[in-house]
Amino acid sequence: MTLEAEPEDDGKHENKSSKNAIELISAFADDHLTLVRNISTCLGLAGILTIARSIRLITRFTTASDIPSRFIEKNISIRGRLRNITEKGLKVEHIPIYSPLLSRLISKRQTLSFLDVRLAGVDVTPEGHDWIAQQLKPDETLWFRLIARQNETLHCLVSVNKGLFFNTCVNEELLRLGLARTSPLVGLDPHSRIYWRLHKRFLRAETTAEKRRKGIWKEESRWQRVMNTLRNNMLLKKLFKRTPGNQKL
């Protein structure tokens, strides 16, 4: 009987020890509830922050080199705020996906800088630059589709929302208005599918402007041609009179 009772006593002792350990942990948690919650919150935020930073969802890109290569390869569209218009392109502040708490934590560690964005596949005329300055408002929100990266310059398709269901591609609109010419798509393989798809799209817009005689394709009126001819003839006469062989001795 004694031999059979000993295992039962050991089992009861183990159960009591387990219960005591659980009670101690529960008591500690109750007494330090705020500490436990803070630790759990910090661990959870650290995990989410690590994941978010790894996929770059809430990171503000301040330079072209900050943007992951896969974003360029997949021609991802990202959002930005127009800060300045230059002779070569646009200065844009990247707007990351917003998360109230995480975005605030990350933004404290980041310095404010602007991305150098160029209009891919177009050679803009001076009139085209004036049109951009008139159409794009300061601090306006833009979408720019990443086409290629060249050092710290991004070649993109820039789009502006002009209504609930209307989106304007600035590159294409400039060509359609005759305010730009098509140019090689810098940084893209000429044999790639996206190169030819964009090139055909831009050529179609440029052809539309040429057919409608818009911008650089505008045909001079008969009166303008006559005046230009007379003006050129007058210049030729002045030059002819000034030549040494025609000067009187």
Order of alpha helices (4+ residues) and beta strands (2+ residues): alpha-alpha-alpha-beta-beta-alpha-beta-beta-alpha-beta-beta-beta-alpha-beta-alpha-alpha
